[in-house]
Amino acid sequence: MEFSTEFDARIGHGDVTLTERDVELLRAIDDHGSINAAATALGRSYSRAQQRIVELEAAFGELVTRTRGGSGGGGSQLADRARTLLSQYDRLRAEFTGVAETAETVLSGRVVDRDGELATVETAASTVRALVPEGGESVRLTLRADAVTLQSPTESPSADRTSARNRLEGTVSDIDAGESVALVTVDIGGGVSLSALVTDASVEKLDLRPGTAVVASFKATATRGVPAAR
């Protein structure tokens, strides 16, 4: 079981999920008046774009109203359901972004190894990889909550099978639910807490609660460091 929080606003229905890429396609259809023109504008295959619309409509209902060619020519336009989904997506993205900009994890540590700007930093919780410019051993790391992915310890992939090489085990200590998203606080040891974002629906579906064991993973490129103030 995976609790994905690395941000890509998503709206799910059954096994089908409306993603940012789908939103781009729907908006291109609205702008260009046909699936073919939308696919061309986005540099995508028409057949794949058409197939994706069919998949989305099987889950969400009619999204695109198609008109056959004739004296006025054919084309496509968005159905009301598609415009409702786009509005829901925009609200979800806005809430994610707003919370993420204020919810950051801050870790203090010491650089113990370096490969250019990519440094290995010892913190009170664990050793992590981060982007740290040269300028001293003591550093302050920051990590946005929307860059963290939470996973079950029993199903978390090994470090060599994911680009998110930073992996910290911990337990959920608090869940602050908002209108659409929840800020999950994870105790990762050493007196350090890590923040992650999930949708409220995912909290319920995945049964996240205080005491749930998780693995928090995040990419080194999402972890930024600066020299600590002296």
PyMOL CGO cylinders between C-alpha atoms (Angstrom):
from pymol import cmd
from pymol.cgo import CYLINDER

trace = [
    CYLINDER, 0.00, 0.00, 0.00, 1.40, 3.41, -0.98, 0.3, 1, 1, 1, 1, 1, 1,
    CYLINDER, 1.40, 3.41, -0.98, 0.41, 6.82, 0.31, 0.3, 1, 1, 1, 1, 1, 1,
    CYLINDER, 0.41, 6.82, 0.31, 1.57, 9.08, -2.52, 0.3, 1, 1, 1, 1, 1, 1,
    CYLINDER, 1.57, 9.08, -2.52, 2.12, 12.71, -1.65, 0.3, 1, 1, 1, 1, 1, 1,
    CYLINDER, 2.12, 12.71, -1.65, 4.68, 13.90, -4.16, 0.3, 1, 1, 1, 1, 1, 1,
    CYLINDER, 4.68, 13.90, -4.16, 2.58, 16.60, -5.73, 0.3, 1, 1, 1, 1, 1, 1,
    CYLINDER, 2.58, 16.60, -5.73, 0.67, 16.04, -8.87, 0.3, 1, 1, 1, 1, 1, 1,
    CYLINDER, 0.67, 16.04, -8.87, -2.89, 17.06, -8.11, 0.3, 1, 1, 1, 1, 1, 1,
    CYLINDER, -2.89, 17.06, -8.11, -5.09, 14.07, -8.84, 0.3, 1, 1, 1, 1, 1, 1,
    CYLINDER, -5.09, 14.07, -8.84, -8.79, 13.28, -8.76, 0.3, 1, 1, 1, 1, 1, 1,
    CYLINDER, -8.79, 13.28, -8.76, -9.54, 9.57, -8.73, 0.3, 1, 1, 1, 1, 1, 1,
    CYLINDER, -9.54, 9.57, -8.73, -12.62, 7.52, -9.54, 0.3, 1, 1, 1, 1, 1, 1,
    CYLINDER, -12.62, 7.52, -9.54, -12.20, 3.77, -9.21, 0.3, 1, 1, 1, 1, 1, 1,
    CYLINDER, -12.20, 3.77, -9.21, -9.01, 2.72, -10.99, 0.3, 1, 1, 1, 1, 1, 1,
    CYLINDER, -9.01, 2.72, -10.99, -8.88, 5.85, -13.17, 0.3, 1, 1, 1, 1, 1, 1,
    CYLINDER, -8.88, 5.85, -13.17, -7.16, 9.04, -12.05, 0.3, 1, 1, 1, 1, 1, 1,
    CYLINDER, -7.16, 9.04, -12.05, -7.42, 12.48, -13.61, 0.3, 1, 1, 1, 1, 1, 1,
    CYLINDER, -7.42, 12.48, -13.61, -3.88, 13.89, -13.60, 0.3, 1, 1, 1, 1, 1, 1,
    CYLINDER, -3.88, 13.89, -13.60, -2.22, 17.13, -14.65, 0.3, 1, 1, 1, 1, 1, 1,
    CYLINDER, -2.22, 17.13, -14.65, -1.50, 15.64, -18.07, 0.3, 1, 1, 1, 1, 1, 1,
    CYLINDER, -1.50, 15.64, -18.07, -5.20, 14.90, -18.53, 0.3, 1, 1, 1, 1, 1, 1,
    CYLINDER, -5.20, 14.90, -18.53, -6.09, 18.43, -17.46, 0.3, 1, 1, 1, 1, 1, 1,
    CYLINDER, -6.09, 18.43, -17.46, -3.70, 19.80, -20.11, 0.3, 1, 1, 1, 1, 1, 1,
    CYLINDER, -3.70, 19.80, -20.11, -5.45, 17.67, -22.74, 0.3, 1, 1, 1, 1, 1, 1,
    CYLINDER, -5.45, 17.67, -22.74, -8.95, 18.79, -21.74, 0.3, 1, 1, 1, 1, 1, 1,
    CYLINDER, -8.95, 18.79, -21.74, -7.94, 22.44, -21.74, 0.3, 1, 1, 1, 1, 1, 1,
    CYLINDER, -7.94, 22.44, -21.74, -6.26, 22.06, -25.13, 0.3, 1, 1, 1, 1, 1, 1,
    CYLINDER, -6.26, 22.06, -25.13, -9.49, 20.57, -26.51, 0.3, 1, 1, 1, 1, 1, 1,
    CYLINDER, -9.49, 20.57, -26.51, -11.36, 23.57, -25.13, 0.3, 1, 1, 1, 1, 1, 1,
    CYLINDER, -11.36, 23.57, -25.13, -8.85, 25.95, -26.72, 0.3, 1, 1, 1, 1, 1, 1,
    CYLINDER, -8.85, 25.95, -26.72, -8.53, 24.27, -30.13, 0.3, 1, 1, 1, 1, 1, 1,
    CYLINDER, -8.53, 24.27, -30.13, -12.00, 22.82, -30.67, 0.3, 1, 1, 1, 1, 1, 1,
    CYLINDER, -12.00, 22.82, -30.67, -11.04, 19.22, -31.43, 0.3, 1, 1, 1, 1, 1, 1,
    CYLINDER, -11.04, 19.22, -31.43, -9.13, 16.28, -29.97, 0.3, 1, 1, 1, 1, 1, 1,
    CYLINDER, -9.13, 16.28, -29.97, -6.93, 16.09, -33.06, 0.3, 1, 1, 1, 1, 1, 1,
    CYLINDER, -6.93, 16.09, -33.06, -5.94, 19.76, -32.87, 0.3, 1, 1, 1, 1, 1, 1,
    CYLINDER, -5.94, 19.76, -32.87, -5.39, 19.49, -29.12, 0.3, 1, 1, 1, 1, 1, 1,
    CYLINDER, -5.39, 19.49, -29.12, -3.10, 16.48, -29.53, 0.3, 1, 1, 1, 1, 1, 1,
    CYLINDER, -3.10, 16.48, -29.53, -1.12, 18.26, -32.24, 0.3, 1, 1, 1, 1, 1, 1,
    CYLINDER, -1.12, 18.26, -32.24, -0.72, 21.38, -30.10, 0.3, 1, 1, 1, 1, 1, 1,
    CYLINDER, -0.72, 21.38, -30.10, 0.55, 19.26, -27.20, 0.3, 1, 1, 1, 1, 1, 1,
    CYLINDER, 0.55, 19.26, -27.20, 2.84, 17.17, -29.40, 0.3, 1, 1, 1, 1, 1, 1,
    CYLINDER, 2.84, 17.17, -29.40, 0.94, 13.98, -28.59, 0.3, 1, 1, 1, 1, 1, 1,
    CYLINDER, 0.94, 13.98, -28.59, -0.47, 11.09, -30.61, 0.3, 1, 1, 1, 1, 1, 1,
    CYLINDER, -0.47, 11.09, -30.61, -4.09, 11.60, -31.64, 0.3, 1, 1, 1, 1, 1, 1,
    CYLINDER, -4.09, 11.60, -31.64, -4.91, 7.92, -31.11, 0.3, 1, 1, 1, 1, 1, 1,
    CYLINDER, -4.91, 7.92, -31.11, -3.52, 7.98, -27.58, 0.3, 1, 1, 1, 1, 1, 1,
    CYLINDER, -3.52, 7.98, -27.58, -5.30, 11.22, -26.76, 0.3, 1, 1, 1, 1, 1, 1,
    CYLINDER, -5.30, 11.22, -26.76, -8.58, 9.77, -28.06, 0.3, 1, 1, 1, 1, 1, 1,
    CYLINDER, -8.58, 9.77, -28.06, -8.02, 6.57, -26.08, 0.3, 1, 1, 1, 1, 1, 1,
    CYLINDER, -8.02, 6.57, -26.08, -7.33, 8.54, -22.91, 0.3, 1, 1, 1, 1, 1, 1,
    CYLINDER, -7.33, 8.54, -22.91, -10.56, 10.53, -23.28, 0.3, 1, 1, 1, 1, 1, 1,
    CYLINDER, -10.56, 10.53, -23.28, -12.47, 7.24, -23.63, 0.3, 1, 1, 1, 1, 1, 1,
    CYLINDER, -12.47, 7.24, -23.63, -10.82, 5.92, -20.44, 0.3, 1, 1, 1, 1, 1, 1,
    CYLINDER, -10.82, 5.92, -20.44, -11.63, 9.08, -18.51, 0.3, 1, 1, 1, 1, 1, 1,
    CYLINDER, -11.63, 9.08, -18.51, -15.24, 9.12, -19.73, 0.3, 1, 1, 1, 1, 1, 1,
    CYLINDER, -15.24, 9.12, -19.73, -15.71, 5.49, -18.64, 0.3, 1, 1, 1, 1, 1, 1,
    CYLINDER, -15.71, 5.49, -18.64, -14.89, 6.62, -15.11, 0.3, 1, 1, 1, 1, 1, 1,
    CYLINDER, -14.89, 6.62, -15.11, -16.22, 10.18, -14.90, 0.3, 1, 1, 1, 1, 1, 1,
    CYLINDER, -16.22, 10.18, -14.90, -19.00, 10.33, -17.50, 0.3, 1, 1, 1, 1, 1, 1,
    CYLINDER, -19.00, 10.33, -17.50, -19.18, 12.42, -20.68, 0.3, 1, 1, 1, 1, 1, 1,
    CYLINDER, -19.18, 12.42, -20.68, -16.33, 14.92, -20.80, 0.3, 1, 1, 1, 1, 1, 1,
    CYLINDER, -16.33, 14.92, -20.80, -16.16, 15.81, -24.50, 0.3, 1, 1, 1, 1, 1, 1,
    CYLINDER, -16.16, 15.81, -24.50, -19.10, 16.47, -26.84, 0.3, 1, 1, 1, 1, 1, 1,
    CYLINDER, -19.10, 16.47, -26.84, -18.17, 15.49, -30.40, 0.3, 1, 1, 1, 1, 1, 1,
    CYLINDER, -18.17, 15.49, -30.40, -19.72, 16.93, -33.56, 0.3, 1, 1, 1, 1, 1, 1,
    CYLINDER, -19.72, 16.93, -33.56, -19.37, 15.08, -36.88, 0.3, 1, 1, 1, 1, 1, 1,
    CYLINDER, -19.37, 15.08, -36.88, -18.16, 16.92, -39.93, 0.3, 1, 1, 1, 1, 1, 1,
    CYLINDER, -18.16, 16.92, -39.93, -20.62, 18.61, -42.25, 0.3, 1, 1, 1, 1, 1, 1,
    CYLINDER, -20.62, 18.61, -42.25, -21.18, 21.97, -43.84, 0.3, 1, 1, 1, 1, 1, 1,
    CYLINDER, -21.18, 21.97, -43.84, -19.95, 23.62, -40.67, 0.3, 1, 1, 1, 1, 1, 1,
    CYLINDER, -19.95, 23.62, -40.67, -17.17, 21.12, -40.06, 0.3, 1, 1, 1, 1, 1, 1,
    CYLINDER, -17.17, 21.12, -40.06, -16.76, 18.77, -37.10, 0.3, 1, 1, 1, 1, 1, 1,
    CYLINDER, -16.76, 18.77, -37.10, -15.14, 19.33, -33.76, 0.3, 1, 1, 1, 1, 1, 1,
    CYLINDER, -15.14, 19.33, -33.76, -15.27, 18.76, -30.02, 0.3, 1, 1, 1, 1, 1, 1,
    CYLINDER, -15.27, 18.76, -30.02, -16.10, 20.83, -27.00, 0.3, 1, 1, 1, 1, 1, 1,
    CYLINDER, -16.10, 20.83, -27.00, -16.00, 20.21, -23.28, 0.3, 1, 1, 1, 1, 1, 1,
    CYLINDER, -16.00, 20.21, -23.28, -19.12, 18.91, -21.56, 0.3, 1, 1, 1, 1, 1, 1,
    CYLINDER, -19.12, 18.91, -21.56, -20.29, 20.39, -18.27, 0.3, 1, 1, 1, 1, 1, 1,
    CYLINDER, -20.29, 20.39, -18.27, -18.82, 17.43, -16.37, 0.3, 1, 1, 1, 1, 1, 1,
    CYLINDER, -18.82, 17.43, -16.37, -15.36, 18.23, -17.72, 0.3, 1, 1, 1, 1, 1, 1,
    CYLINDER, -15.36, 18.23, -17.72, -15.61, 21.87, -16.61, 0.3, 1, 1, 1, 1, 1, 1,
    CYLINDER, -15.61, 21.87, -16.61, -16.69, 20.73, -13.13, 0.3, 1, 1, 1, 1, 1, 1,
    CYLINDER, -16.69, 20.73, -13.13, -13.68, 18.39, -12.90, 0.3, 1, 1, 1, 1, 1, 1,
    CYLINDER, -13.68, 18.39, -12.90, -11.33, 21.16, -14.02, 0.3, 1, 1, 1, 1, 1, 1,
    CYLINDER, -11.33, 21.16, -14.02, -12.70, 23.46, -11.31, 0.3, 1, 1, 1, 1, 1, 1,
    CYLINDER, -12.70, 23.46, -11.31, -12.25, 20.71, -8.69, 0.3, 1, 1, 1, 1, 1, 1,
    CYLINDER, -12.25, 20.71, -8.69, -8.70, 20.15, -9.90, 0.3, 1, 1, 1, 1, 1, 1,
    CYLINDER, -8.70, 20.15, -9.90, -7.87, 23.87, -9.66, 0.3, 1, 1, 1, 1, 1, 1,
    CYLINDER, -7.87, 23.87, -9.66, -9.21, 24.06, -6.10, 0.3, 1, 1, 1, 1, 1, 1,
    CYLINDER, -9.21, 24.06, -6.10, -7.23, 20.99, -5.07, 0.3, 1, 1, 1, 1, 1, 1,
    CYLINDER, -7.23, 20.99, -5.07, -4.04, 22.34, -6.63, 0.3, 1, 1, 1, 1, 1, 1,
    CYLINDER, -4.04, 22.34, -6.63, -4.52, 25.73, -4.97, 0.3, 1, 1, 1, 1, 1, 1,
    CYLINDER, -4.52, 25.73, -4.97, -4.96, 24.16, -1.55, 0.3, 1, 1, 1, 1, 1, 1,
    CYLINDER, -4.96, 24.16, -1.55, -1.97, 21.86, -2.03, 0.3, 1, 1, 1, 1, 1, 1,
    CYLINDER, -1.97, 21.86, -2.03, 0.20, 24.78, -3.12, 0.3, 1, 1, 1, 1, 1, 1,
    CYLINDER, 0.20, 24.78, -3.12, -0.97, 27.05, -0.31, 0.3, 1, 1, 1, 1, 1, 1,
    CYLINDER, -0.97, 27.05, -0.31, -0.29, 24.47, 2.38, 0.3, 1, 1, 1, 1, 1, 1,
    CYLINDER, -0.29, 24.47, 2.38, 2.99, 23.34, 0.83, 0.3, 1, 1, 1, 1, 1, 1,
    CYLINDER, 2.99, 23.34, 0.83, 4.37, 26.88, 0.81, 0.3, 1, 1, 1, 1, 1, 1,
    CYLINDER, 4.37, 26.88, 0.81, 3.91, 27.15, 4.57, 0.3, 1, 1, 1, 1, 1, 1,
    CYLINDER, 3.91, 27.15, 4.57, 4.58, 23.52, 5.59, 0.3, 1, 1, 1, 1, 1, 1,
    CYLINDER, 4.58, 23.52, 5.59, 8.28, 22.81, 5.39, 0.3, 1, 1, 1, 1, 1, 1,
    CYLINDER, 8.28, 22.81, 5.39, 10.44, 20.39, 7.29, 0.3, 1, 1, 1, 1, 1, 1,
    CYLINDER, 10.44, 20.39, 7.29, 13.69, 21.91, 8.55, 0.3, 1, 1, 1, 1, 1, 1,
    CYLINDER, 13.69, 21.91, 8.55, 16.65, 19.69, 9.41, 0.3, 1, 1, 1, 1, 1, 1,
    CYLINDER, 16.65, 19.69, 9.41, 19.97, 20.81, 10.84, 0.3, 1, 1, 1, 1, 1, 1,
    CYLINDER, 19.97, 20.81, 10.84, 23.01, 18.73, 10.02, 0.3, 1, 1, 1, 1, 1, 1,
    CYLINDER, 23.01, 18.73, 10.02, 26.64, 18.39, 9.06, 0.3, 1, 1, 1, 1, 1, 1,
    CYLINDER, 26.64, 18.39, 9.06, 28.06, 17.67, 5.60, 0.3, 1, 1, 1, 1, 1, 1,
    CYLINDER, 28.06, 17.67, 5.60, 30.11, 14.46, 5.72, 0.3, 1, 1, 1, 1, 1, 1,
    CYLINDER, 30.11, 14.46, 5.72, 30.60, 13.86, 2.00, 0.3, 1, 1, 1, 1, 1, 1,
    CYLINDER, 30.60, 13.86, 2.00, 30.13, 15.81, -1.21, 0.3, 1, 1, 1, 1, 1, 1,
    CYLINDER, 30.13, 15.81, -1.21, 29.87, 15.28, -4.96, 0.3, 1, 1, 1, 1, 1, 1,
    CYLINDER, 29.87, 15.28, -4.96, 29.63, 18.79, -6.36, 0.3, 1, 1, 1, 1, 1, 1,
    CYLINDER, 29.63, 18.79, -6.36, 26.42, 20.39, -5.05, 0.3, 1, 1, 1, 1, 1, 1,
    CYLINDER, 26.42, 20.39, -5.05, 25.04, 17.00, -4.00, 0.3, 1, 1, 1, 1, 1, 1,
    CYLINDER, 25.04, 17.00, -4.00, 26.01, 16.42, -0.37, 0.3, 1, 1, 1, 1, 1, 1,
    CYLINDER, 26.01, 16.42, -0.37, 25.55, 13.70, 2.22, 0.3, 1, 1, 1, 1, 1, 1,
    CYLINDER, 25.55, 13.70, 2.22, 24.34, 15.30, 5.44, 0.3, 1, 1, 1, 1, 1, 1,
    CYLINDER, 24.34, 15.30, 5.44, 24.16, 13.76, 8.91, 0.3, 1, 1, 1, 1, 1, 1,
    CYLINDER, 24.16, 13.76, 8.91, 21.07, 14.93, 10.83, 0.3, 1, 1, 1, 1, 1, 1,
    CYLINDER, 21.07, 14.93, 10.83, 19.61, 14.00, 14.20, 0.3, 1, 1, 1, 1, 1, 1,
    CYLINDER, 19.61, 14.00, 14.20, 17.14, 11.68, 12.45, 0.3, 1, 1, 1, 1, 1, 1,
    CYLINDER, 17.14, 11.68, 12.45, 19.27, 10.06, 9.75, 0.3, 1, 1, 1, 1, 1, 1,
    CYLINDER, 19.27, 10.06, 9.75, 21.75, 10.64, 6.95, 0.3, 1, 1, 1, 1, 1, 1,
    CYLINDER, 21.75, 10.64, 6.95, 20.17, 12.31, 3.90, 0.3, 1, 1, 1, 1, 1, 1,
    CYLINDER, 20.17, 12.31, 3.90, 21.29, 13.44, 0.47, 0.3, 1, 1, 1, 1, 1, 1,
    CYLINDER, 21.29, 13.44, 0.47, 20.58, 17.05, -0.47, 0.3, 1, 1, 1, 1, 1, 1,
    CYLINDER, 20.58, 17.05, -0.47, 21.54, 19.89, -2.78, 0.3, 1, 1, 1, 1, 1, 1,
    CYLINDER, 21.54, 19.89, -2.78, 23.91, 22.02, -0.72, 0.3, 1, 1, 1, 1, 1, 1,
    CYLINDER, 23.91, 22.02, -0.72, 26.18, 24.76, -2.11, 0.3, 1, 1, 1, 1, 1, 1,
    CYLINDER, 26.18, 24.76, -2.11, 29.71, 24.86, -0.76, 0.3, 1, 1, 1, 1, 1, 1,
    CYLINDER, 29.71, 24.86, -0.76, 30.19, 27.07, 2.26, 0.3, 1, 1, 1, 1, 1, 1,
    CYLINDER, 30.19, 27.07, 2.26, 30.90, 25.11, 5.43, 0.3, 1, 1, 1, 1, 1, 1,
    CYLINDER, 30.90, 25.11, 5.43, 30.04, 21.83, 7.11, 0.3, 1, 1, 1, 1, 1, 1,
    CYLINDER, 30.04, 21.83, 7.11, 27.05, 22.94, 9.22, 0.3, 1, 1, 1, 1, 1, 1,
    CYLINDER, 27.05, 22.94, 9.22, 23.91, 23.30, 7.10, 0.3, 1, 1, 1, 1, 1, 1,
    CYLINDER, 23.91, 23.30, 7.10, 20.18, 23.86, 7.37, 0.3, 1, 1, 1, 1, 1, 1,
    CYLINDER, 20.18, 23.86, 7.37, 18.01, 21.69, 5.10, 0.3, 1, 1, 1, 1, 1, 1,
    CYLINDER, 18.01, 21.69, 5.10, 14.44, 22.46, 4.02, 0.3, 1, 1, 1, 1, 1, 1,
    CYLINDER, 14.44, 22.46, 4.02, 11.93, 20.10, 2.43, 0.3, 1, 1, 1, 1, 1, 1,
    CYLINDER, 11.93, 20.10, 2.43, 8.44, 21.01, 1.22, 0.3, 1, 1, 1, 1, 1, 1,
    CYLINDER, 8.44, 21.01, 1.22, 5.61, 18.76, 2.37, 0.3, 1, 1, 1, 1, 1, 1,
    CYLINDER, 5.61, 18.76, 2.37, 4.44, 18.13, -1.19, 0.3, 1, 1, 1, 1, 1, 1,
    CYLINDER, 4.44, 18.13, -1.19, 7.81, 16.54, -2.09, 0.3, 1, 1, 1, 1, 1, 1,
    CYLINDER, 7.81, 16.54, -2.09, 7.42, 13.68, 0.40, 0.3, 1, 1, 1, 1, 1, 1,
    CYLINDER, 7.42, 13.68, 0.40, 5.95, 10.26, -0.38, 0.3, 1, 1, 1, 1, 1, 1,
    CYLINDER, 5.95, 10.26, -0.38, 4.68, 7.98, 2.40, 0.3, 1, 1, 1, 1, 1, 1,
    CYLINDER, 4.68, 7.98, 2.40, 4.69, 4.22, 1.98, 0.3, 1, 1, 1, 1, 1, 1,
    CYLINDER, 4.69, 4.22, 1.98, 4.00, 1.09, 3.99, 0.3, 1, 1, 1, 1, 1, 1,
    CYLINDER, 4.00, 1.09, 3.99, 7.29, -0.29, 5.41, 0.3, 1, 1, 1, 1, 1, 1,
    CYLINDER, 7.29, -0.29, 5.41, 6.42, -3.76, 4.09, 0.3, 1, 1, 1, 1, 1, 1,
    CYLINDER, 6.42, -3.76, 4.09, 5.88, -2.56, 0.52, 0.3, 1, 1, 1, 1, 1, 1,
    CYLINDER, 5.88, -2.56, 0.52, 8.36, 0.30, 0.22, 0.3, 1, 1, 1, 1, 1, 1,
    CYLINDER, 8.36, 0.30, 0.22, 10.69, -0.33, -2.77, 0.3, 1, 1, 1, 1, 1, 1,
    CYLINDER, 10.69, -0.33, -2.77, 14.40, -0.66, -2.14, 0.3, 1, 1, 1, 1, 1, 1,
    CYLINDER, 14.40, -0.66, -2.14, 16.54, 2.46, -2.62, 0.3, 1, 1, 1, 1, 1, 1,
    CYLINDER, 16.54, 2.46, -2.62, 18.03, 1.14, -5.87, 0.3, 1, 1, 1, 1, 1, 1,
    CYLINDER, 18.03, 1.14, -5.87, 14.56, 0.85, -7.42, 0.3, 1, 1, 1, 1, 1, 1,
    CYLINDER, 14.56, 0.85, -7.42, 13.46, 4.45, -6.92, 0.3, 1, 1, 1, 1, 1, 1,
    CYLINDER, 13.46, 4.45, -6.92, 14.80, 7.94, -7.61, 0.3, 1, 1, 1, 1, 1, 1,
    CYLINDER, 14.80, 7.94, -7.61, 13.75, 8.99, -4.10, 0.3, 1, 1, 1, 1, 1, 1,
    CYLINDER, 13.75, 8.99, -4.10, 16.93, 7.81, -2.38, 0.3, 1, 1, 1, 1, 1, 1,
    CYLINDER, 16.93, 7.81, -2.38, 16.19, 9.50, 0.96, 0.3, 1, 1, 1, 1, 1, 1,
    CYLINDER, 16.19, 9.50, 0.96, 14.13, 7.04, 3.03, 0.3, 1, 1, 1, 1, 1, 1,
    CYLINDER, 14.13, 7.04, 3.03, 13.27, 7.64, 6.70, 0.3, 1, 1, 1, 1, 1, 1,
    CYLINDER, 13.27, 7.64, 6.70, 11.15, 5.29, 8.79, 0.3, 1, 1, 1, 1, 1, 1,
    CYLINDER, 11.15, 5.29, 8.79, 8.70, 6.77, 11.26, 0.3, 1, 1, 1, 1, 1, 1,
    CYLINDER, 8.70, 6.77, 11.26, 5.16, 6.81, 12.60, 0.3, 1, 1, 1, 1, 1, 1,
    CYLINDER, 5.16, 6.81, 12.60, 2.27, 9.18, 11.96, 0.3, 1, 1, 1, 1, 1, 1,
    CYLINDER, 2.27, 9.18, 11.96, 1.91, 11.50, 14.93, 0.3, 1, 1, 1, 1, 1, 1,
    CYLINDER, 1.91, 11.50, 14.93, -0.76, 13.94, 13.71, 0.3, 1, 1, 1, 1, 1, 1,
    CYLINDER, -0.76, 13.94, 13.71, -3.18, 14.53, 10.84, 0.3, 1, 1, 1, 1, 1, 1,
    CYLINDER, -3.18, 14.53, 10.84, -4.51, 18.04, 10.20, 0.3, 1, 1, 1, 1, 1, 1,
    CYLINDER, -4.51, 18.04, 10.20, -7.34, 17.69, 7.68, 0.3, 1, 1, 1, 1, 1, 1,
    CYLINDER, -7.34, 17.69, 7.68, -8.38, 20.63, 5.52, 0.3, 1, 1, 1, 1, 1, 1,
    CYLINDER, -8.38, 20.63, 5.52, -11.13, 21.04, 2.94, 0.3, 1, 1, 1, 1, 1, 1,
    CYLINDER, -11.13, 21.04, 2.94, -9.40, 18.85, 0.36, 0.3, 1, 1, 1, 1, 1, 1,
    CYLINDER, -9.40, 18.85, 0.36, -5.98, 17.91, 1.70, 0.3, 1, 1, 1, 1, 1, 1,
    CYLINDER, -5.98, 17.91, 1.70, -4.43, 16.83, 4.96, 0.3, 1, 1, 1, 1, 1, 1,
    CYLINDER, -4.43, 16.83, 4.96, -1.09, 17.72, 6.46, 0.3, 1, 1, 1, 1, 1, 1,
    CYLINDER, -1.09, 17.72, 6.46, 0.39, 14.55, 7.95, 0.3, 1, 1, 1, 1, 1, 1,
    CYLINDER, 0.39, 14.55, 7.95, 3.13, 14.83, 10.58, 0.3, 1, 1, 1, 1, 1, 1,
    CYLINDER, 3.13, 14.83, 10.58, 5.52, 11.89, 10.86, 0.3, 1, 1, 1, 1, 1, 1,
    CYLINDER, 5.52, 11.89, 10.86, 7.85, 11.32, 13.82, 0.3, 1, 1, 1, 1, 1, 1,
    CYLINDER, 7.85, 11.32, 13.82, 11.14, 10.14, 12.26, 0.3, 1, 1, 1, 1, 1, 1,
    CYLINDER, 11.14, 10.14, 12.26, 13.13, 9.96, 15.49, 0.3, 1, 1, 1, 1, 1, 1,
    CYLINDER, 13.13, 9.96, 15.49, 15.80, 12.16, 17.02, 0.3, 1, 1, 1, 1, 1, 1,
    CYLINDER, 15.80, 12.16, 17.02, 13.15, 14.63, 18.09, 0.3, 1, 1, 1, 1, 1, 1,
    CYLINDER, 13.15, 14.63, 18.09, 12.47, 15.42, 14.41, 0.3, 1, 1, 1, 1, 1, 1,
    CYLINDER, 12.47, 15.42, 14.41, 9.08, 15.53, 12.65, 0.3, 1, 1, 1, 1, 1, 1,
    CYLINDER, 9.08, 15.53, 12.65, 8.51, 15.42, 8.90, 0.3, 1, 1, 1, 1, 1, 1,
    CYLINDER, 8.51, 15.42, 8.90, 5.51, 16.96, 7.10, 0.3, 1, 1, 1, 1, 1, 1,
    CYLINDER, 5.51, 16.96, 7.10, 3.75, 15.35, 4.13, 0.3, 1, 1, 1, 1, 1, 1,
    CYLINDER, 3.75, 15.35, 4.13, 0.61, 16.21, 2.14, 0.3, 1, 1, 1, 1, 1, 1,
    CYLINDER, 0.61, 16.21, 2.14, -2.12, 13.76, 1.14, 0.3, 1, 1, 1, 1, 1, 1,
    CYLINDER, -2.12, 13.76, 1.14, -5.70, 14.25, 0.02, 0.3, 1, 1, 1, 1, 1, 1,
    CYLINDER, -5.70, 14.25, 0.02, -8.41, 13.86, 2.66, 0.3, 1, 1, 1, 1, 1, 1,
    CYLINDER, -8.41, 13.86, 2.66, -9.89, 11.05, 0.56, 0.3, 1, 1, 1, 1, 1, 1,
    CYLINDER, -9.89, 11.05, 0.56, -6.57, 9.21, 0.65, 0.3, 1, 1, 1, 1, 1, 1,
    CYLINDER, -6.57, 9.21, 0.65, -6.33, 9.54, 4.43, 0.3, 1, 1, 1, 1, 1, 1,
    CYLINDER, -6.33, 9.54, 4.43, -9.70, 7.81, 4.74, 0.3, 1, 1, 1, 1, 1, 1,
    CYLINDER, -9.70, 7.81, 4.74, -9.09, 5.24, 2.01, 0.3, 1, 1, 1, 1, 1, 1,
    CYLINDER, -9.09, 5.24, 2.01, -5.64, 4.28, 3.30, 0.3, 1, 1, 1, 1, 1, 1,
    CYLINDER, -5.64, 4.28, 3.30, -6.65, 4.41, 6.97, 0.3, 1, 1, 1, 1, 1, 1,
    CYLINDER, -6.65, 4.41, 6.97, -3.84, 6.78, 8.01, 0.3, 1, 1, 1, 1, 1, 1,
    CYLINDER, -3.84, 6.78, 8.01, -4.00, 7.54, 11.72, 0.3, 1, 1, 1, 1, 1, 1,
    CYLINDER, -4.00, 7.54, 11.72, -1.65, 8.41, 14.60, 0.3, 1, 1, 1, 1, 1, 1,
    CYLINDER, -1.65, 8.41, 14.60, 0.61, 5.44, 15.20, 0.3, 1, 1, 1, 1, 1, 1,
    CYLINDER, 0.61, 5.44, 15.20, 0.62, 4.18, 11.60, 0.3, 1, 1, 1, 1, 1, 1,
    CYLINDER, 0.62, 4.18, 11.60, 4.12, 3.05, 10.61, 0.3, 1, 1, 1, 1, 1, 1,
    CYLINDER, 4.12, 3.05, 10.61, 5.34, 4.59, 7.35, 0.3, 1, 1, 1, 1, 1, 1,
    CYLINDER, 5.34, 4.59, 7.35, 8.46, 5.13, 5.29, 0.3, 1, 1, 1, 1, 1, 1,
    CYLINDER, 8.46, 5.13, 5.29, 8.94, 8.74, 4.20, 0.3, 1, 1, 1, 1, 1, 1,
    CYLINDER, 8.94, 8.74, 4.20, 10.88, 9.04, 0.96, 0.3, 1, 1, 1, 1, 1, 1,
    CYLINDER, 10.88, 9.04, 0.96, 11.99, 12.08, -0.99, 0.3, 1, 1, 1, 1, 1, 1,
    CYLINDER, 11.99, 12.08, -0.99, 14.46, 12.99, -3.71, 0.3, 1, 1, 1, 1, 1, 1,
    CYLINDER, 14.46, 12.99, -3.71, 17.81, 14.59, -2.98, 0.3, 1, 1, 1, 1, 1, 1,
    CYLINDER, 17.81, 14.59, -2.98, 16.95, 17.30, -5.52, 0.3, 1, 1, 1, 1, 1, 1,
    CYLINDER, 16.95, 17.30, -5.52, 13.87, 18.23, -3.47, 0.3, 1, 1, 1, 1, 1, 1,
    CYLINDER, 13.87, 18.23, -3.47, 15.99, 18.74, -0.34, 0.3, 1, 1, 1, 1, 1, 1,
    CYLINDER, 15.99, 18.74, -0.34, 17.74, 22.11, -0.34, 0.3, 1, 1, 1, 1, 1, 1,
    CYLINDER, 17.74, 22.11, -0.34, 20.44, 23.21, 2.06, 0.3, 1, 1, 1, 1, 1, 1,
    CYLINDER, 20.44, 23.21, 2.06, 22.12, 26.46, 3.04, 0.3, 1, 1, 1, 1, 1, 1,
    CYLINDER, 22.12, 26.46, 3.04, 25.02, 27.11, 5.41, 0.3, 1, 1, 1, 1, 1, 1,
    CYLINDER, 25.02, 27.11, 5.41, 23.76, 27.29, 8.98, 0.3, 1, 1, 1, 1, 1, 1,
    CYLINDER, 23.76, 27.29, 8.98, 23.86, 30.71, 10.64, 0.3, 1, 1, 1, 1, 1, 1,
    CYLINDER, 23.86, 30.71, 10.64, 26.69, 31.06, 13.14, 0.3, 1, 1, 1, 1, 1, 1,
]
cmd.load_cgo(trace, "trace")
